[in-house]
Amino acid sequence: MATGFPASTGDVLSAAMFNGLVTFTLTTQSGATYTVANSDLYQVAILTSNASTKTVTIAPDSTLTSAAVGSAITFINTGAGLLTFAAGAGVTIVSAGASSAAPTLAQYKTAVAIRQSANSWIIVGAIA
C-alpha cells in the first residue's frame, strides 16, 4: 500500500473520472478583445487566435463571482499577435514580466492567471 493512502478502500476513481480531473476544455477567442467569465475558470484553456494584437481583461469580482482564492484561468496564445492582459475596474494584476501591470504573451506561449485575493491576480508563465 502506498504511503498516505488510508487502509480502507473508500472511494475509488475510475480511469474516466481521473482523466476528467486532468483534461482541459478548450475554448477559442479570436476577437481583438475578450473579458474573462466564470465559465473560463478551472479546467478551461483559452486559446487566443487573433493575428493582430489582442487584449484579455481580467474581470472584477463582481463579474467573476465563482472565482475563489486560488482559482486559475489558463491562456494559450495561438495567434500571431501579442496577447496583452489588462485589469478590469478595481482589479490589480502583478507578474514578473517586463511590464508587470500589463504582461504580454507571444505566439505559442502559455500563462495562467491565479486569484490571490479579492480583485487581485498574479499572472505566471511565458510572459514578457
Secondary structure, 3 states (H helix, E strand, C coil): CCCCCCCCCCCCCCHHHHHHHHCCEEEEECCCEEECCHHHCCCEEEEECCCCCEEEEECCCCCCCCCCCCCEEEEEECCCCCEEEEECCCCEEEECCCCCCCCEECCCEEEEEEEEECCEEEEEECEC
